[in-house]
Amino acid sequence: MAIQVTINGKPQSVDVPPNMPLLWVLRDTLGMTGTKFGCGMALCGACTVHIDGVATRSCITPISSVAGKKVTTIEGLSPDRSHPVQRAWIEVDVPQCGYCQSGQIMSASSLLAQNPKPSDSEIDEAMKGNICRCGTYQRIRAAVHRAAGLHSASAKPFRLDLSDATEDALDEQPVEVGGAA
């Protein structure tokens, strides 16, 4: 029996087993490979997508549980990298290997949709279920702050320099990592 779901604003009908994880429907059935497989146990966050606007681990989410819901993947966040979080990620130069970044971006964009001006501790709490093996946590935090600034019309061009408070945050603030969110 086909399952109806809206993915990135487009109605989709997929004929797959109802217990098939959303991650594999996206990647293997629909060919949307931006969402990554990391651990398969919802511990690393690489597979994060939005389901009705909420950051969700797609590796443990059966496709049947999203029937009739709206799923947004990294491909659907913006077609041209114009989403404030994507722009901030580029400006702050967050990725090293980049593998975890689609999940990081999806978690950050969900946070900012709920809390447009989060504190460092709120960012750390929201992002702690996303693991970056390269350890770019300080840049991730800086990019979330930058994305929050991009939401306002008066956002100024962002530059990391020694006089910038963001640079101080990169050097001084510890970041809690790991664990399932």
C-alpha positions as CSV (number, residue, x, y, z in Angstrom):
1,M,0.0,0.0,0.0
2,A,1.4,3.4,-1.0
3,I,2.1,6.0,1.7
4,Q,1.3,9.6,1.1
5,V,3.8,12.2,2.4
6,T,4.7,15.8,1.4
7,I,8.5,16.1,1.0
8,N,10.0,19.6,0.4
9,G,6.5,20.9,-0.5
10,K,5.9,18.2,-3.1
11,P,3.3,15.5,-2.5
12,Q,4.9,12.0,-2.8
13,S,3.4,8.5,-2.9
14,V,5.9,5.8,-1.9
15,D,5.2,2.1,-2.1
16,V,7.5,0.8,0.5
17,P,7.1,-1.3,3.7
18,P,5.5,0.8,6.4
19,N,8.4,0.2,8.9
20,M,11.1,1.3,6.4
21,P,13.0,4.2,7.9
22,L,12.4,7.6,6.4
23,L,16.1,8.0,5.8
24,W,16.1,5.0,3.4
25,V,13.0,6.2,1.6
26,L,14.6,9.6,1.1
27,R,18.0,8.2,-0.1
28,D,17.1,4.9,-1.8
29,T,13.6,5.4,-3.1
30,L,13.5,9.1,-3.8
31,G,17.2,9.6,-4.6
32,M,17.6,12.5,-2.1
33,T,21.1,11.9,-0.8
34,G,21.6,15.2,1.2
35,T,20.3,13.5,4.3
36,K,23.2,11.3,5.6
37,F,23.4,8.0,7.4
38,G,25.6,8.2,10.5
39,C,24.8,5.7,13.2
40,G,21.3,4.3,12.5
41,M,20.4,4.7,16.2
42,A,19.5,8.5,16.4
43,L,22.7,9.2,18.3
44,C,24.7,11.3,15.8
45,G,22.2,13.6,14.1
46,A,23.5,13.2,10.6
47,C,20.1,12.1,9.4
48,T,18.2,15.1,10.8
49,V,15.2,16.3,8.8
50,H,12.1,18.4,9.8
51,I,8.8,16.7,10.3
52,D,6.1,19.4,10.5
53,G,8.9,21.8,11.4
54,V,10.5,19.7,14.2
55,A,14.0,18.4,13.9
56,T,13.7,14.6,13.8
57,R,16.1,11.7,13.3
58,S,15.1,10.0,10.0
59,C,17.1,6.8,10.6
60,I,14.6,5.6,13.3
61,T,11.5,7.2,11.9
62,P,9.3,4.7,10.1
63,I,7.8,6.1,6.9
64,S,4.3,5.1,8.1
65,S,4.6,7.6,11.0
66,V,5.0,10.6,8.6
67,A,2.0,9.7,6.4
68,G,0.1,13.0,5.8
69,K,2.9,15.1,7.3
70,K,5.3,17.6,5.8
71,V,8.9,16.5,5.7
72,T,11.7,19.0,4.9
73,T,15.2,17.8,4.0
74,I,18.4,19.7,3.4
75,E,17.4,19.9,-0.3
76,G,14.2,21.6,0.6
77,L,15.6,24.2,3.0
78,S,16.4,26.4,0.1
79,P,17.1,25.6,-3.6
80,D,20.0,28.1,-3.8
81,R,21.6,28.1,-0.3
82,S,19.8,31.4,0.6
83,H,18.4,30.1,3.8
84,P,20.0,32.2,6.7
85,V,21.4,29.1,8.3
86,Q,23.0,27.9,5.0
87,R,24.4,31.4,4.4
88,A,25.8,31.6,7.9
89,W,27.4,28.2,7.6
90,I,29.2,29.4,4.5
91,E,30.2,32.8,5.9
92,V,31.6,31.3,9.1
93,D,33.2,28.5,7.1
94,V,31.8,25.8,9.4
95,P,32.5,22.5,7.6
96,Q,35.7,20.6,7.5
97,C,34.8,17.2,6.1
98,G,31.1,18.3,5.8
99,Y,29.5,14.9,6.4
100,C,27.4,15.9,9.4
101,Q,26.6,19.4,8.2
102,S,23.2,18.7,6.6
103,G,22.0,17.3,10.0
104,Q,23.7,20.2,11.8
105,I,22.0,22.8,9.5
106,M,18.6,21.1,9.9
107,S,18.9,21.1,13.7
108,A,20.0,24.7,13.8
109,S,17.2,25.9,11.5
110,S,14.6,24.1,13.6
111,L,16.1,25.8,16.7
112,L,15.9,29.3,15.1
113,A,12.4,28.7,13.9
114,Q,11.4,28.2,17.6
115,N,13.8,30.6,19.2
116,P,15.1,33.4,16.9
117,K,17.7,34.7,19.3
118,P,19.1,31.8,21.3
119,S,21.8,32.0,23.9
120,D,25.0,30.0,23.8
121,S,23.5,27.5,26.3
122,E,20.3,27.2,24.3
123,I,22.3,26.6,21.1
124,D,24.4,23.9,22.9
125,E,21.3,22.2,24.2
126,A,19.6,22.1,20.9
127,M,22.7,21.0,19.0
128,K,24.2,18.5,21.5
129,G,22.6,15.5,19.7
130,N,24.5,16.3,16.5
131,I,28.0,15.0,16.5
132,C,30.7,16.6,14.4
133,R,33.7,14.3,14.2
134,C,35.9,17.2,13.1
135,G,35.0,19.2,16.2
136,T,33.7,22.4,14.6
137,Y,31.4,23.1,17.5
138,Q,32.6,26.6,18.2
139,R,32.1,27.5,14.5
140,I,28.6,25.9,14.6
141,R,27.7,28.0,17.6
142,A,29.0,31.2,15.8
143,A,27.1,30.3,12.7
144,V,23.8,29.9,14.6
145,H,24.3,33.3,16.1
146,R,25.1,34.7,12.6
147,A,22.0,33.1,11.1
148,A,19.9,34.7,13.9
149,G,21.4,38.0,12.9
150,L,20.7,37.4,9.2
151,H,17.0,37.1,10.0
152,S,16.9,40.8,10.9
153,A,16.9,43.3,8.1
154,S,19.6,45.3,9.8
155,A,22.2,42.5,9.9
156,K,25.7,43.8,9.2
157,P,28.3,41.9,7.1
158,F,30.0,39.3,9.2
159,R,33.7,39.2,9.6
160,L,35.7,37.1,12.1
161,D,38.5,39.2,13.5
162,L,40.2,39.5,16.9
163,S,38.0,42.4,18.0
164,D,34.8,40.6,17.2
165,A,32.9,39.2,20.2
166,T,32.1,36.1,18.2
167,E,35.9,35.3,18.1
168,D,36.0,35.6,21.9
169,A,33.1,33.1,22.0
170,L,35.1,30.7,19.7
171,D,38.1,30.8,22.1
172,E,36.4,30.8,25.5
173,Q,33.2,28.9,25.6
174,P,33.2,25.2,26.1
175,V,30.7,23.2,24.1
176,E,28.9,20.1,25.4
177,V,28.7,17.4,22.8
178,G,27.3,13.9,22.1
179,G,24.2,11.9,23.1
180,A,20.8,11.5,21.7
181,A,18.5,14.5,21.6
